[in-house]
Structures are given as structure tokens and as C-alpha cells.
Amino acid sequence: MSSFDDDESWMNYKPAAKFLPVVEGKTADCPAPGATDFDQLETPIFSKRQITLRIPPSYKGNLVHVTVNKNWLVCVLATPQTMLLRFFLPRALPPGEIPLEKYLAGYAISKVFLDYTGHHTLIPIVPQTSGLSADFLYIHGNGPKVRRVEKFKDHEITAVAFNRYMGTETSTGAILLGTSRGLIFETELSQDGSSPLQRKQVYDLGLGRTKYPITGLELLRLPNTNKYMVIATTPDRIYTFQENLKPDDRSLQFIFANYVNGQQMHGEEVIETELNYSLLQLYGEPNEKLPKQWAWLCGSGIRFGEISTEERAPKVLLGDNLIKLDFKQYKHLSYEERRQNAPRAMALTEYHALLLYSDHITGICLLNEKVVYEEYFHEQMGKLLNMLRDPFTGTIYVYTDKMFFNFRITDEQRDVWRIYLDKGQYDLAEIYAAEQPEHLDMVLVKKADAAFEKGDYNIAADFYAETTKPFEEVSLKFIQLENKRPIIRYVKKRLAMLDNDPNKIMVLVIWLVDLYLSQINYPRRTAQERAEWQSEFDEFMQGARVADCARQNKEPIRNLLKEHADSHNIAQFAIANGDYEEVIEQQISSDKFKDALHTLTQQDNLELYYKYCPILMDYLPEETIATLMSQGRKLDVKQLIPTLVLQESDKHIEQIIRYLEYAIYKLGETHEAVHNYILFLYAKYKPNKLLTYLENEGQDLSLIHYDLNYALIQCQQFKVNAATVFLMCLSKMWAAAVELALTFDLKLAKEIASKPALEEDREKMWLTIAQHEIQGTNDVKKALDLLKECELLRIEDLLPFFSDFEKIDDFKEPICEALKDYNQKIQELKHEMDECDKQAERVMKDLQNVRERSIRISAQENCNLCETFLMVKPFFIFVCGHKFHSDCLEKQILPMLSSDQSRRLTNLRQQLDTLVTKNVLDNITDEMIIQRAKLKTEIEELVAADCYYCGVMIDTIDQPFVSDWDQVNVDWE
């Protein structure tokens, strides 16, 4: 196992920890140095447990070789017959037994290899006598057939790379074999005996050397790709090969093709070594297709790192970590002493490497190179032979020539956080300490301390806030800094992490308010810096927890704001707590009218608008009106009238009119006071707008929104004549309207004179206009124009307005025209009288013809309704020829009468019956006869107004036959 030359031995040699610092008193149950009392009670990371193999009692002998894969254990017993036993560990079944003695004549077993399925066993054998050559045996499953693979005669197999991707329980698939001369072969073995189908030499690492063993060989494939990787080790080198194979490639030779022809150079690392062997181990999660870590025990120590998972990565092995094992210091020892100081085997876990020596096992942490486990095996346990790991289950096994053990790994990562913490890798330490609050707290404290020392105070504040380090201690560290942002950051985070303790929340909030105000009002601050601090403070105060605390502790915070004389934040704080009235009062008293107006807009109490707008209107009329307009319908315009009437300057009046126009035309305000006020303002300041307003209101007195009498008074007071005339017209004051209109607009007067409904009124209005135009001027042309404009005026009406000395010649033509008109009208009236006489004569003739008209009926005529003789009862006969009994006709007509007509008919019948009864009892008078005839005539007008067939039925053709279906359904039932 060792190539050390025999040197002079130490006389007082005592076995100790190998290659690493001596750990006094270190055992399997001892914690790492510096561990706490609590750590000493923890279950050790590594603990062994003996496994009793069910070896048949007939076999007496020591274990020589053991290998395990996928819970299948294959062992070789040094019995007289050299027996191979095959166990399935999860089940307590008798092992498979395969005798090997007849295959080992002159040979010795050098190693035993078992594939990933646990069904293919390869046993290299080496000659023990001259004349023989190396060979190897192949066994499938429990045998019992053992085949000697002749194609590899003369080649001592020292390493095997099984194919976990192509191998099955019946065939190994393409596998790689490494030999003692540095050759790599490809072959395939199966249970049917036809294999190996081939023996291909794919690469030569020995380059002709007779002794250059391949000590480790692994075949890997990157998941979800066709990239294959090969790792091979010799005593002084580690090689890597990689290639992307085609999906249908079944041979592994293509991995090495580019390296053989020189197109590609394999990865290689050379080390100086005092060993004639090395050990390659890979680690992955149980049953993982691609291991994630590698470790190589070589002459310089333990090299380890990660395996590349990128398809196009130039390297297969990543990382160059080294745990030094100085073999040179033992060079002067004897062979036996050097053998005891050299590890015979190695097993790799996620964070540790277990090294097996001749009499003990040592566990080394890969992260800090410290020994965390060491256990010696006494002589009664037997001679330590090997240590191995099942890649399918992840279980580590150790065996001596007498016993078999497995190792239990408990919470392997328990101290990883501490290791990373000691190395200053705080992020990794935080990850591994996340599940243990006390460990995480220690990590965060260290992390925060480191950040503070580097000057990253804001980062340190974040970390300190997450720790249990005393608040006062951390605060004192930060408060000494000139930059106060870290202390504010720290306190804010601690505030966010507090439970609902109102006292603690109050203390932190008030302190933060004080810190912020100090920064905002610091004299040397620029405007931009002050704005940034103010923005941050505003955001802080808007937080739910802070706002709630501020509402509950108004007085202390208000006093603090006053101490800093920060008027802006005093206002903001009052606003936040709904004290708008106080803020506005302060701002107005400080002549900050714009700020007061802004504060007013931030609140919802409309009463404050009515209260403070009169004051603000004095100084900010335009802005105040804009604010009122922004509130829209929220404000009651009529309540703002007292605010508006106090202002009389031009700029105020302009804005007041703007708001009232907005209220009327945009908001649809209809209150009389509002309309009266804008009417007043128009009349006094904007008379040119008044008539437009009145016209928009319309001429329907029921729809106007102002007081007509008030409007008329204002218009007369401010002499808005056009508007006054308009209002007089609404009041039907035609004469006054015309008289006023004549003072400034003759055309308007004429329009008004044409509006009265009565012809007599219109004539009077026109006479007034004529008098105004003619009297005193004797202007004949104007008189003639008036006669043309108004048909109601006649020449004789206008003559009185001329003086007595006016010549008649000027009126000759209009007088002649008037006489012609009178003559024409007389002729028209005479013609109409003649037409009336002719119409009267025609009517007299028609009446005479009606009196002489008669209809002849025979005794056999029937009623058109009941088909019985007509003359047996009173009847009606119509000019169309239809004949009906009076009662038959009444029965048909009655349903078609309206409710009023039905009641009227019933009433007439009752009156007629009463009259008939009275006639029987009393003497009949002429008055009674007349009354009876009148009643019968009214009844006949209701019943026999038209023929039932020719008139009534045609008029009611669009009416349904059935109007009451519910009654019909009842009748049918």
C-alpha cells in the first residue's frame, strides 16, 4: 500500500492524528474546539454501528474484500475454498454462494468491483507464481457461473468506470476499464455469455510504462444532454475528458477520439507525491445521476471541488481546494510506521472527508480542515481493511477482517454556519444558521460588526436591527456618527419589529421625530438636502403604526415640533390629525394666505370654506374662486353669498361674477338669491351682459329664477334700458315698455308694439309710436311708412297728429288708397251676404225633401238581430235599410258605450220610467209630454245614433272580440 523506502524508525513512536494538527483526547463523541456545553450534549456527527452478516456457519474465514452498490453487498471470505457471498441488505435472506477456489490456482484477488445495479461483479486477479499473467473474472448476479474474461489476459484491471446511464441488470452497457500500465479499455459484459463483444483500447495514459496504475476511473453524463465526462487518476495525475456524443452513439470511444488524434488536449493536473497510489471519490445525493463534488487523495493531500454542470464549460472539475497532508515528514520512518501514517481509503460526504488508517478513522471538515471525528479500532475488532460508500443510498461502510460496520451521519451541516462565520463568509453562514435563531443571531451580529468596521453603516443598521444585541449598545455606536441616517434606519427597523407595546412604540416614534426634525432644520442643509429629509419624514409619518401612535400622543409630538419651530411640519401634523382649523388660523395670522388656502383644500369640512373664504377673498380673489369652483356641488352657493357681497373692487367683482356664472351655467344653480345677486352685479358692473342673461332665463314667468320686481327695480336704478324694456314686456307693461323703448330704440318699440295678443292693445301701441314720430314734426313720410308697417293704422288715425295747417294734397294718395280699400271691403261683404242667402235657400229645400221622404216596410219584415217579426215591438229603421228592435239594438250597443254613456243611459231610462208611471197616476200635461219626448230623443241619440252594422261595427273593428278572458274561462268551466 505504500512506496516509502525503509528508513530508520523512531524508537518511541506512538500513533497520532495523521497529517493534521494533533487534537488531544479527540474521540467520536468529542465536540469541536470551542463548542458550548449545549453542543457537548449533541449527537455526534459520525457514529458507527456493527452489522451482522448472515454468513452460513459452515464458512469459517475472514473478510478479504467487500463492495456495496444499490444495497447489494458482495464479499469474499478467505475460507479454504475462497467463497464469494452476495447479500441484499434490506432483507434478512440467505446470501448467494459462489465458490472461487478453482479459478484462483496461482492467483490472488486484487479488488472487487460491483456496478450500479448490483448485478455485475468484476474480480481482477493477479498471479502469485511465475509463468502466469493477470486476468479477471465476471459474475452475473448470484452466478453460479463464473466466467474468465480471456480478452483481457495480461492486463491487471485496477479501476472500472461503470455506465450508470446505459447499464441494466442484464448488461453492463459500455464500460471503461483501467489497467496497471495506464491503459483505458472499453468493453461490455452481459449475462448471456456472448460478451465481451469487443475490447477497444481507447486511451493510453502510461505511454509505455510498465507500472503506471490507473487508481480511479469515473464516467459521468450531464443531465438532459449528451455531454459525457471521464475522470481518471494515477498516483501523480488527474485527467479529465469530455465530449458531446450523438444520441445513437453506443460506444464510449468517441469521448477520446479528439484527444487521440491531437485535436483536443485532456485536462491534467500533476503533483509531486510520495505515494504509489491515489484515491478518487465523488459525492452526490443518494441515487443522483450526476455527483456534485469530487475529492482526490494524492501525495499533496486532499484536493476537492465541484463538478461542472454547464454543457459548454471548458473544465470538468471546478475548484482547487487543498487540505495538505505532508508525507515528507514521515520519510525517515520505517515501512510499518509509514504505512500506519498513510490513509488506506477515503469516503466523501457533503462537508467532510473520512480517512481510514491502519488502526483508526479520522473525519476532516472540508471547510476549515479541522478534525471533527476520530475513532480507534481495538485489536479485537480486527484489522481495518477498507471504507466504501453506496452511491444509491449514501450509506458509508467500514469493514475489518472480522466485522462489518455502517456509519450514521447526523446533522452533518450543524457547525457549517460557525465555520463560514469564522471565515467571514457571512452570507453562507446566514443560510446555514437560518433554522437556529440563536445561531442566526450570532451570525447577524458578526455580519453587522464587520459592516460597521468597514464603514457600511446603513448595511450595519439593517443587520443590527435583526439581532438581539441590546438596543442601547447599538444606538450608542451609531449616535456618535456625524451622519444620522444609520441611526434613523436602525431605529425605524426596530420600530417595525416591535410588538404592539404602546409605550415602546411611543418612545421610538418620538425619538425618530426628533432625529428627523434635527436633520430637516440643520442650519447647513441645502434646499435639496432639506427637501430629501422632508420627503423621508413625510413618508415616515404616513406609516400606519406611526400615524396611530401620533394620534394617541398628539401633545408630546406637537410640543416637539414647536421646540424645533418648524411651522411647515406643525401644519402637516395638524392636518394629519384633522386639526385644520388651527392650522388655517396660524397660517392666516402669519399672512401665509396661500398656505392657508392650500390647507383648506386638504380637508373635507365645508364649514371652514364658509368661515375663511371671506378673509382669503380679500388677498387671493382669483385663487379663492378657483378653489371654490374646484369643490363643485359640494358647496352651497347661497351660503357663500355673504362671503361674496363684501367685496367691491374691480378684481374681486370680476372673480365673483366668474364664480356665479360657473354656479349657474355649470352647476345649474336655481336659488333666487344667487340669481338676484348676479343680476345686481350685471346691472351695476356688466350691463352689456344683463340682457343676455335675461334672454337665457327665458320668457316663461314660471321658469325664471330671479325676482321679476327686484330685477325691474335694479335695471331702472342703474338705467339698463334694454333690460328694463325686456322685463316690462315680461310683466305685460306694453305701454311703458314702448314709451321707454322710444327713448333709445325705435325698432325695439315697434317690435314690442306687435307683441300684445289683443288687437286693440297693439293698435294703441302703434298709435303711441305714431304720435311720437309725427307729432311736432308733421313728417308725412314717417306717417306713410307707419301705415305700411302696421295694418291696424288708418290714415284717419294719423291725421289728428298733424297740425291744422297741413295741406291735404300731401295725403291725397293715402286717402284715395284708403277709400279704395273701404270700397273693396264693402264689395267683399256684399258678396258674402249673397252667398249666405243662397245657402239658406238650399237648406230650406233639403228640409222640405226630408219631410216628404218615407220608407215602406211590409208586415213580414224581420229584425236583423233576432230574426223575429219587426212590427211586434218598437223598432228603429235606418236609411241604409237595416232594421232592429229597440231592445235588441240597445242590448248590442250597451257593451260598446263608455262608462259615462252607460250611466247616462241608465239615468235616462229611470227618468223615463218615473215619468211614465206619473202619467198613469196623474193627468197628462203638455210639459210632461214635452219632457217625455226629450228623454226619448236623448235615449235614441245614445242607442240609435248610427246603424249597428254600417256604423258601430265598422268603427269598432280594431277592438278584440273578448276583453275579459278570466270571465270567459269561468263561463266555459
Secondary structure, DSSP 8 states (H G I E B T S, - for coil): ----------TT-----SSS---TT--TT---TT--HHHHTS--SEEEEEE-----TT----EEEEEEETTEEEEEE-STT-EEEEEETTS----EEEE-GGG-TTEEE---EE-TTS-EEEEEEEESSTT---EEEEEETT-S-EEE-GGGTT--EEEEE--TTT--SSB--SEEEEETTSEEEEE--BTTS------EEEEESSTT-SS----EEEEEE-TTS-EEEEEEE-SSEEEEEEEE--TT---SHHHHHHHHTTSS--EEEE---S-S--EEEEE-STT-SS--EEEEEETTEEEEEEE---TT-S-SEEEEEEEE---GGGTTS-HHHHHHHS--EEEE-SSEEEEE-SSEEEEEETTT--EEEEEE--GGG--EEEEEE-TTT--EEEEESS-EEEEEE--TTTTHHHHHHHTT-HHHHHHHTTT-HHHHHHHHHHHHHHHHHHT-HHHHHHHHHTS-S-HHHHHHHHHTSS--HHHHHHHHHHHHH--S-HHHHHHHHHHHHHHHHHHHT-TT--HHHHHHHHHHHHHHHTSHHHHHHHHHTHHHHHHHHHHTT-HHHHHHHHHHTT-HHHHHHHHHHTT-HHHHHHHHHT---HHHHHHHHHHHHHH-HHHHHHHHHHTGGGS-HHHHHHHHHT--SHHHHHHHHHHHHIIIIIS----HHHHHHHHHHHHHH-HHHHHHHHHHH-S-TTT--S-HHHHHHHHHHTT-HHHHHHHHHHTT-HHHHHHHHTTT-HHHHHHHHT--SSHHHHHHHHHHHHHHHHTTT--HHHHHHHHHH-TT--HHHHGGGS-TT--GGGGHHHHHHHHHHHHHHHHHHHHHHHHHHHHHHHHHHHHHHHHH------TT-B-TTT-SBGGGS-EEE-TTS-EEEHHHHHHHHGGGS-HHHHHHHHHHHHHHHHHHHHHHHS---HHHHHHHHHHHHHHHHHHSSS-IIIIIHHHTTTS-S-S-HHHHHHHH-
